[in-house]
Structures are given as C-alpha cells and as structure tokens.
Amino acid sequence: MRHSTTPSAEVREFSPARLDGPTVLAGFVGAGLVGPLAVGHIVSSMGFSEFACMRSRHIPPAAVFLRGHLQHPFRLYAHEASNTCAIVCEITLPVEGIHDIVSATFEWLSSRGASELVVLDGIAGDSHDGRAYYAAERDTHHADAVPGISMISRGYIAGISGGLLDECLLHDVRGSALLVRANSEAADPAAAATLVNAVNSLHGTSVDASPLLKDAGAIEDTYSELSRRYARHRGEARGMYM
C-alpha cells in the first residue's frame, strides 16, 4: 500500500538565505486579506527573495497564480540586507491542521534564531478607521508614542496568528501584532496600506504604501475569490476581537 510522503508540516528551503536572528513579518488570510496584502507589498517593494515554502498535508492542494506566475500558497522570503524574513500565506488553513503548522513554523523560526515575530492581521469591521493597533509582550518600539498607532488594552487573536504569538510567549522571541479594522467581505487595500505605514514607523522601513491605494480596484478583483473563501471559512477557524 502506498502512503503519502507529504509531511504533517515542514518548512522546505529550496534556496540559501543568510539570516541570523531575523525579524519576521507574517501575513495570513484574515479580514480584508490585509496580512498577505501588506506583507506581500513590503516583499515586492524591498526586493525580498523567495527561499522556502511550507509543505503540509493540512494545506489544501492548491497553487497560486499572481500576475501570471505560479507560486506556493504558503511562502517564505528573505531580505538579507535588513536581516528580515517574511511569511505570506494566501490560503485558508483548516483548524485541525493549525497546531502542526504552528509547530513546524516555530521550529523553523527557532532554528534561525528569530529575534522578533510581527503578525500583521485584520479585525473584521464595517469599515477601516485609518488607525493601526498594536499589542506586544513588551513595547520595545514605543508604539504608544507613534501617531496613528494605538495600543490594544484587551483582545483575542485565534488561528495561526494567535498560535504563533502564544509560542513567542513560551520562547525567547519578541512577539507582537499590528492589527487594523478591515472589510470582512472583500480585500481591503486601504487597511493594508495602514499596516505598511505602521511597519515603517516601528521598524524603520520606508516602503511606499500608495500603490495599494492607487491599485485598489485591481487588487479587490484579483483577490475576490480568496475573499469569498475567507468569508465562508472565518466562522470555523478564526476569531479575533479588540
């Protein structure tokens, strides 16, 4: 009898990446798809290189086409000059597989000595309010003094984002979340742009977020199917409030 060789979850590197104690930006499918939109925009603007992907029997068989290019749905990128890693996931993850995927992701982060994990995500709402919201075990970036960013006094993050942040609390990795209120039914480029600007303010990057606003219509069309999948999936696998 032939058995599947697909692992429960593992990070598979296919190119070398010189990273030593990197900061990791992570964007997973959530309200407004703001996580993958914001992190993906940072990746393309700064010239990150794809070097790894997540292989897991829990990830539905799929491939992502973006501007004619075939891509893994769960990708890892490196920007060696800034010692930064980025995770972009453009597929909804089944709740029964999240523990394995979190474990494999964090095992890989630990192997690279990751110093900080920053999760970029959205909280479902009627409209974006133009602000970013920040939560961390320790506010090492003094976010409370940054215009346009508010500290979260109380909240709840579930799914893979919450799982990774929980692992940060158990290990020597600074974990933080940058959140925005975002459209729960469609891609929200304006909310994603707010996240990009918040990353600029807290991490010293200088990524121009305006293309997300200029191309909003095209972005909404491109990600319409993934938005519908998230809308169907969110009641089962994700939960977030603040």
Buried (B, 14 or more C-beta within 10 A) or exposed (E): EEEEEEBBBBBEEEEEBEBEEBBBBBBBBBBBBBBBBBBBBBBEBBEBEBBBBBBBBBBEEEEBEEEEEEBBBBBBBBBBEBBBBBBBBBBBBEBEBBBBBBBBBBEBBEEBEBBBBBBBBBBBBEEBBEBBBBBBEEBEBEBEEBEEBBEBEEEEBBBBBBBBBEBBEEEEBBBBBBBBBBBBBBBBBBBBBBBBBBBBBBBEBEBEBEBBEEBBEEBBEBBEEBBEBBBEBBEEBBEBEB
